[in-house]
Amino acid sequence: MELKATVTAKGAIFEGKAPEIIQTALTSAMYEATQSLEKKVKAKTPVGVGGAKGGLLSTIYGEVERGIPVIKGIVATQSPYGEVIEKGRTAGKKWPPEGVLIRWIELKMGVDEATAQRLEFVIRRKIGKKGFPGAHMFERAFTESWPQIKGIFERAGFNIARELNE
């Protein structure tokens, strides 16, 4: 009795296409995950007196940095107030900077600028003493999105395996 086996090296993995296939699939997955996370962060971001077009919400962005072998998805804000709104301000800490609350006081309390300037000291002092809770919009969006993000990359893994075997 004689057994014979023939092995042929065919497919993308043997043709040197694997790195390109993997990079393309992971980049696509990262774009999808980043866009989804950005949308959820924006939905959880408090809309302040500047509204959606001029406040913190307008500074939140998502981007993908492509490199080899690392692909990085970033959802962040350029606003200096982003971290304060995310984490809140603990009691007994530094007061907010002078002048930054005037517009907020005018719009929230419906007062003129002169009254807002008089009220600002009192409000800054109270924020310094009592603090305020954070919105945790980035943290909550990431935690809630984790199963979806995981699914996006699991699907990408299956697509990679399928393409490598073709």
N, C-alpha and C positions, 0 to 999 in steps of 0.2 A: 504494500500500500504506500502511495506517495501523496503527500500534501504539498500544495504550492500556494503561496500567497504573493500577491503583487501589491505594492504600496506606491501610490502616485502622490507626489507633492503638488497639490493644486489648491487654489484658494488664495484669498487676500493675504493671509498670514505668511504664506510662502513666497508671495510676490513683493514683499516689503511694503505693503500698503497699511499694515496694522497701525503704526503711529498716527497716520493721517486720519484713519477711520476713528480711532479712539479720541483724538483731539477734537475732531469735528462733532462727534456725538456729545462729548462732555461740555464743549463750548455751548452747544445748542441747549443742553439741559441747564447750564448755569444761567443763560439768558432767561429761560423760562422761569426758573426758580427766583431769580433776582426781580423780574418784573412782577411776579406774584407777590413777593414779600414787600416790595415798594408799595403796591396797591393796598395791602393790608395795613402797613404802617401809616399811610396817609389816612386811611379810614379811622384809625384809632387816635390820630393827632388832634388835640383840642384846637378849635378854630378861635383864635384870639380876636382882638379888636382890629387887627389888620385884615381879617378875612382870609379866605382861601388864596387870594391872589397876592396879598402883600405880607402875610404873616409867616409864621414858622412852616406852615403847610407848603408854601411855595418854594421852600428851600430844601425839601426832602427829595433826594434823587437816588437812582439805582444805576450802577454801571458794572461792567464786566471787564476785568483786566486779563488779557490773554497772554500767557507765557508758556514756555515749555520747561518742565512738565506741569507747572502750576497754573490753574485757572482760578481767578479770584472774583467772587461776586460781592459787591459792596452796596449796602443801602445805608445812607447817612444823611446828615444835614450840614450845611455850611454855616448855619446860624450859631452865634455864640450862646444863644439862649436854649438851644436844643438839648444840651446836657442837663441844664437846670430843670427844664420841663420834664424830661425823661426821668430823672432821679429825684426831683423835688429839692427842697431846701430844708435842712435839719434845723431844729430850734437852737437858738443861742449862737448861730454862726453869723458870718459877715452879712451886713445889710446889702440889698441891691444897690447898684451904682446910682448916684444922684442924677435925676433928669430922665431916667429910662421909663418911669411909670407915668409920667405926665399925660401922654396921649391915651394910655390905657384908662387912667382915672377920668379923663374928660368923656370918653365914650361909654365906659361902664356906669359912671355915676351921673352922666348927663349934666356936667358942670362946665363952666368956662375955664379958660387957661389959668387965670389968676387964682381961682378957687382950687384948681387941680394942683397948682404949685404949693399952695398952703397945706393941702391935704397930703401931699407926697411924703413929707417927713414922717407923719404919723403912720402912714401905710408902710413905708420902708422900715420903720422901727418895729411895727407889729410883725412883719415878715421875718425880720432878724430875730425877734424873740420867740415867735411861735413856729416859724417855718411853714411849709405847705407840702402836701404829698405829691409825689411825682405821678405823671400820667403813664409811665412805663410802656409807651406805645411801641418802641422797638422790641423790647423784651417780650411783651405779650404777643405781638405779631409773630415773632420768631417761634415762640413756644407753641402757639396755636397752629402755625404753618408747618411745623416739623414733619408730621406724617405726610403731608402733601409734597414737601421738598424731598423727603426720602423716597417717595413713590416716583417722582420725576427722575431721580438718579438710578433707581432700580430699573425703570423702563429703559433708560439710556444703556444700562449694563446689558439688558437682554438684546437691545438693538445692536450693540457692539458685537456680542457673541454671534448673532445671526449673520451680520455682515462679514465677520471674519471667517465664517464657515462657507460662505458662498463662493 
